[in-house]
Amino acid sequence: MNKKHQAKLKARAAREKRQARRVINGIFIGLILLMVLFLIGYYLLAG
């Protein structure tokens, strides 16, 4: 493999890693927001 191809592969792997991290963070933020909404709804209905 030439150096140009190796650099492309390395850049692609880094880009995929960043994208995967964003997806994971998005899922966690979504779950936290959902939990907060459920808690607010529960306290409004129960209280």
Order of alpha helices (4+ residues) and beta strands (2+ residues): alpha
